[in-house]
Amino acid sequence: MKLRDVDLNLLVVLHEVLVKGNVSRAAESLDMSQPAVSNALNRLRGMLGDDLFLRTSKGIAPTRFAENMREPVAHALEMILDAVNTHSGFDPAVSKRDFRVALTDVGEIYFLPALLPLLSKAGPGITITSVRNTSVNLRDEMESGRIDLALGLLPDLNFGFFQRRLFSQRYVCLFRKAHQLAGKPLTLAGFQTAEHVSVTAEGTGHTAIEAMFERMGIARNVRLRVPHFVAVGHILNSTDLIAVAPEAYARRAFETANLASAPCPVELPEITINMLWHAQNHRDAGNQWLRQLVFEHFSSDER
């Protein structure tokens, strides 16, 4: 297939149905009739040779092919919009704008120390208000446009939002350098015998990791449970507890605590850290500028 054979209007329809998760809502957003949207999807099905969406008991669900198209189509449409808009309407050098960014506690530790110096140079009058993802109804706040961006592993925002992948990371085991487990391979037996601090971070993908240990039948000697990662580095530094933590957090913790890490002896999936935003802010010039700044600095498979 060649690009000249593709009607870009069909990709606009596909993107909107992916975002809305519903043909009727997509039609309303595009100011089209529902039959027109359905017809566009049928044309695209014939062109691509895939069903794109399947009916389920909960409505329609994208096929794997359509899901794989979500990010590249969104990115391509955004780039086209940027190219055809001849004026940005936003000058970071003189802007006094306050951007509200939703972050997990790990996100604050990882992103903010690096983001603030970037803003000081590119937009000295710009401020950031960090909003903890669990302190508000994040979906409603983003749909209303009151929150500009969300950064992190936020499974509750999987559908209905634009997103760009920033980087992937693994989980590691974290403990103080003087711990008896330091300096040697961490075995499953050592992992299960050690005393753990368990982080039950609601609203993040970390809760899935905790549940995975239970499903796998991995018994841990949990002595402490905390709702977030903020104090974990300090706790580990003064105890013999160990923690399973995202590698990005672990690297930041090394800077302020006398900690070491080891690969987790339990096979855990890598997690993807995304930048997410709602259609409400998609065409906003300031939001586009901030998204590009974040993407250029933090998009990497090596972080």
Protein Blocks (a to p, Z undefined) as FASTA:
>chain_A
ZZklpcfklmmmmmmmmmnopaklmmmmnopafklmmmmmmmmmmmnopgkiacdfkbca
ddfklmmmmmmmmmmmmmmmmmmmmbgoiafklpccdcdddddfklmmmmmmmmmmmmmm
mmmmbccddddfklpcfklmmmnopambdcdjdfklmgopacddfbdcdddddddfkbmk
goiacdfklmmmpccdddddehiaklmmmmmmmmnopacddfbdcfbfklmmmmmmmmcb
dcdddfklmmmmmmmpccdddddfbdcddddddddddfklmmpmklmmmmmmmmmmmgcf
kZZ
